Amino acid sequence: MRMFKGFLATTFLSLALLAPAVADAPAVFSFHGSGYGHGVGMSQMGARSMALAGQTSDQILKYFYKDVSIEKLDDSKILRVNIGHLLSSAKISTTVKNNLLQIAQGDLGNQEMTPEFSKADSISFTIIGSTVSPQITIGKTSQVLARSRVFTIRWSGTRYLKGSDSVVSLTHSGTTQKYRYGQIQVKAVKSASGYRLEITNSVRLADEYLWGVSEMPSYWPGAALEAQAIASRTYALSKAGVYRSTCDCDLYGEISDQTFLGYAKEIEKKYGVMWKDAVTRTSGLVITQAGAPITAYFFSSSNGKTELAVNAWGSIKAYTQIVADPGSLDVALNPRFVAWDREVANSVVAAAFLLPDVITLEILSRNESGTVAQIQATSSTGEQVSLRGETFRSRSKIPSAWFDLVGVQN
């Protein structure tokens, strides 16, 4: 019996020596860096600095984008903007008394409203199976409508329904946003988690969409706002008409494309009119190369130099370039991101590399701009995985790919 126990003890000791030292995995990894965003295209903090120094929007854009022209193009297209992604429920309400919502089955596109519609103060949507189930409310009376794969919601004051101006609110995931223009579509779309609601706002690019884009503070200098308006118009135009079935949209109304706040941007106290005026002053102006709109990437701030698309994402874009961006390093303009420090949990870092855990991180190389080109993680099993610096930045949610590993010799 003692011999058997001794055998077990020896076996367990051997296994322990062979087992990975999971206990050595740090709870967090610490990073020190500078800048915010992917670094490709126009630096918004750089644009602000240049505008304060008297540079025009034309000079700003031609500085950050290589070999481009600024010309007028038709921007009257209707964009389908996703304002609710992968939802299980949502609610749309009118915010103007006696201006009722109108809801019809199907995606009506730009056609006139069909006679078969219902009116409501508010409409709640849920997913049942592969269909959308709406419940309408007028006053204290509620009614559940027949289910369908897609519904269209319209309200007065738009090009679809004449009458006094109305505004609607969309509530989902604990937030509420206001929309004034176009129409809203609610559709059941299949996802990895089953069917979910995709909610879109169809608006005219030239004004209805751009007035609601919120990518720069509206109180910034006029030339910076104009540069942003032109870049945002250009980005949207490059995506218009390229339908994405996963979101039932041309563009997401969030940071993955451009943040679209709808009517809230336009009615910002004191400053909203400044953004709206910048959109109007630059009417139709687009950044082009060889006569076509570029994908006008932009970002918040850098570590003093911008980045190439090929370094960030592996795709060559001839209009991106590495240029000096001293405005991003102006502490008075960019106090939060001239320098930053972050701690990221081991589980988050491991998930970024698709590993069970991470024992060590190592920066393998850097790009000319100073961003991390390749970073490698080693797990307790000995498996090693490397990622682009920008991919790691995006997955781990640190501010930028301009970073060092704290406590590690790079």
N, C-alpha and C positions, 0 to 999 in steps of 0.2 A: 504494500500500500504506500509506504514512504517512497519507494522507488518511482511509483506511478505519479505521486505528487511532485517529486523532484523533476520528473520528465516534463510534467505540465508546466512547472515553473520555468524550466529552461526554455521550453517551446514558446511560452508567452513572452519571455525576455527577448528571445530571438526575433519574434514578430514585432515587438515594440521597437527594437533597433532598426528593423527593416521598414517600419511604417513611416509614412511621411510626417514631418514635424509640423502638424497642423497648428500646434500651439504657437509656433513661431510666426504665424501669419499676423501682420499688424492689423489692429482694429480699424485704423484709418490711414490714408495716405495724404500727405500735406503737399500743397502746391503753392508756388509764388509766381505771379505773372503780371502781365500788363495788357490792356486793351479788352475790347468786348466784341465778340462776333467772329465771323469767318475771315474777315480781312480782304475780301475780293471786291473790286470795284470802287465805288465812292465811299470814302470815309465821311460819315455824317459830322463827326467832330472836326474833321479837317475842313469840310465845307463851311461849317460855322466860323472857323478861324479865318478862312480865306475871305468870307463875306464881311467879317468885321474889319479886315484889312483893305476893303474896297474892291475886291474882285467881283466880277459879274457871274451870273449863273453859267453863261457860256464858257467863261474861262475856267470855272470850277469843274464843269463836266469834261471839258477837253483835257484837263490836267489828269483826272483820274482814269478816264477811258481812252485807250490808245487808238489813234487814226480813225476818229469818228466825225460825223457831221451832225448838226442839229437842224432838222427840217420839219416842215409841216406835213403830217399824214392824216388820213381819215381816222378819227378816233370815236366815231359815232356807234361803234359796235355795241351790242348788248352782251354783257358779261354775266355768267352764272357763277355767283360767289357763294361758297359754302360758309354758312353761318351757324351750323350745328352738325357735328360729326360724331357718328357712332353712338347715337342716343337711344335710350329705351323709352323716353317720354319727353314731352315738351308742351308748352302752352303759348298761344298767341292771343293777344288781347288788343282791343282798340283803346287808345288813350284819349280819344276825343268823344265826348258825349254825343249820342245820337248819330254818329258816323259808324255804322255797323260794318263788320267784316263780311265779305262774300266768299264762300267756299264752293268749289266745284270739283267733281271727280276728274282725274286725268291731268296731264300736263298740257295746258292751253297754249304754251308758247306765246307768240305775239298776236294770236287771233282774238277777236272780240269775245267777250264773255258769253258763254252759251246760256240759254234760258234755264237750264237745270242747275240752280245753285241754291244754297241756303244762307241765311243771314245770322250773324251772331255777334254778341259783345266779346265773347272769348271762345277759343277752341282748344281743347286739350287733346293731345295725340299720344297714343300708345301703340306698341307693336303687338299684334296677335298673329302668331304663325309667320307667314311671309307677307302680311298686309298691314296697312295703316288703319287704325281704328280711331275716328274722330268723335269727340263728344262736344256738341255746341251748347252754349248757354246764352240766353237772352233774358236779362233781368233775373228772376228766380226760377226760370224754367230751363230744364236741360233735356237734351235729346241725343241719343247715340245714332250716328249716321251709318249707312251701309259701308262696309270696309272696301278698300281699293289699294292698289299698289302705290298710287300717287294722287295727291290733291294739289290744287292751285288756290291760293288765297289772294284776294285783291281788296283794295279799299279806296275810298274816294280821294280825289286830288292828284291821281296819277294819270299817266297817259292811257291807262286801260279803263279807268272809271272817272268820269268828269265829276266835278263837285268841289266843295270846300276842302281845303287841305286837311289831311288826317295823318296821324302817326300811329304806328303799331308797336307793341313791345313783344319781344320773344324771351321767354324764360325757360332756362334749362340748366342743369348742373349747378344750381344755386346762384346763377347770375341772370341779369335782365339787361337787354340792349334794345334801343329804339331804332326803328327803320321808317323812313318816310316815302321812299321812292320805289317804283317798279312793282314787282309782285313776289310772293314767296311760294316756293314749291316744297312739299313734304313727301318724301319717297321712302319706301322700304327697299333697302339694298342689302344684299347678302354679304356677310363679312366672316372672318375666321371665328367669331363668337356667335354666329347665327345672324338672323336679319336684324337690322338696326335702322333707325331713322336718319336720313340725310336731309338737312334743311338748307335750301339755297335761296338767295335773293337775286333776282334777275334785274340788273340795273344798267343804264347807259354808261359806258366807260368814261366819256368826255367830262361828265360833271357829276352825275348821281353816284358813281363809284368813287371817283377821285375826291369828292368833297368829304367822303367818309373814311379815307385812308389816314391812319394815324401812325406815321413812322418817324415824325420829327415834331418837337414841341412847337406850337404855333406862334410862340413869342420870339422865336429866333429871327435873325436878320433876314430881310426880304430876299436877297440873292440866294441864301441857303435854302429858303422855302421854295423858291422857283426851281433851283437845281433838283430838290427832292420831288417836286411836282412833275418835272420832266422825266426824271428817272422812274418814278412810280408809273407814269403813263406809259413809258416805254416798256417796262417790265410786264405790265398788264397786257399791252398790245402783243407782246411776243408770245403770250400764253393764250390769247383769245382764240376761240374756235378749236382748241385742242382739248376735246372732251375727256374727262377722267371718270370712268364708271364707278370707281370706288367711292367717290365723294359726290357724284352726280353734278360735277362742276367743271369750270375752266380754271378757277383759282380757289385756294383755301383763303378764308378771311382771317388768317392768323399768321404767325411769324414764319411758318414754313413757306409762305409766299409773301403776302403783305398783310399787316394788321388792318382790318376793316372794322371800324367802330360804328359805321352807319351815321345816323343823325346826331349822335352824341359828339362827334368830332366837330360837326358844323356849328353846334350851339354851345361850344365851350365858352364859358363866361369871359368876356373881354377880348379873347384872342382868337376864337374860332373863325371870325370874319377874316383874319389875316391869312389863314391857310386857304380859305375859300377864294380870296382875292388873288393869291399866288397861282392857284389852279387856273383862274380866269385869265390872268395876265399871260400865262404860257400856253394858252389854248392851242391844241393841235401840235405842239412842238414835241418832237421825238428824237431820241439819239439813234442814229443809223450808221451802219457800215455796209458798203456796197448797196445802198438803197433800202436795206431791210432793217427793222428794229432789232437792236441787240437785246440780249437778256441782261438788263441793267441791274446787276447785283449791287447791293450797298450794305453797309454795316455800321456799327456804332463808332468804334475807335480801334486803333492799332497800337503797336509798340514802337511806332515811329516810321514804319514802312508798310505799304499795302502788300497784298499777296496775289499770286497767280492762281487762276482757276485750276490749272493742271496740278499744282501742289496741294491745293485744298481737296479736290475731288477726283483728280485723275483725268479730267476732260480739258482739252485745249480750247480756249476761247481767245481769239486773236486780239480782242479789244481789252483784255485784262493785262495789267502790267504792275511791276513793282516800282513804286515811286515814294519819295520821302513824304511823311505825314506828321510834321512837327506839331500840328494843332492838337493831335491826340495826346501829346505829352505835356500839354499846358495844364498845370494843376488847377489854375483858376477856372478853366473851361471844363475840365474832365476830372474832378477831384476823386470820384469813386473808382476810376479804372486806369489812372496812370500807373497805379500799382495795386495789386489785390492779393489776398491770401485765402485759400480754401482748404478745408479738410473734407475728404470724400471717403465714405465707408467702404470697407473691403468688399462688401457684397455688391456695391454699385460698380466698383472698378472691375470685379470679377465678371459681372454681367456684361460690361462693355466688351470684354474679350471673349465672352461665352465660355468662361472657365468656372470650375466649382469654387475656387478661391485664388488668391494671388499672394505669393510669398515675397516676390521682388518685382520692381518696375525698373526699366532701364531705357533712357533716351538713346536711341541708336544713331540718329542723324538729325540735322536741321536743314531747313531751306535757306536760300539766300536772304529771305525776308526776316529770318530769325525764328520763324515758327518751327515747331517740332515736325520733322518729316516722318520719322518712324519711331514708335515707342513699343517696347516689348515687355510682356508680362510672363512670369514663370509661376506655375501653380505648384501646390504641394505634391502633386503626382509627377512633377518634372516636365509637364507639358509646357511648351513655349508658344505664344501667339504674338504676332506684331500687328499693329494698326497704323494707319496714317494719323498724324497728330490731330487733324481736323475731325476725323471720324471719332477718335477718342474724346476730343473736346465735346462733340455733340452728344455722345452717349453718356458721358459722365457729368454733363451739365456744368462744367467749369466755364468761366467767361470766355477764354480764347485759347488758341494753340500756341500763344507766346507764353510759355511757362517753363519753370524749373521744378525739379523734385527737391523738396526741402529735406535736408539731412542726407542727401545722396550726391555723390560726386558725378556730375554729368560729363 
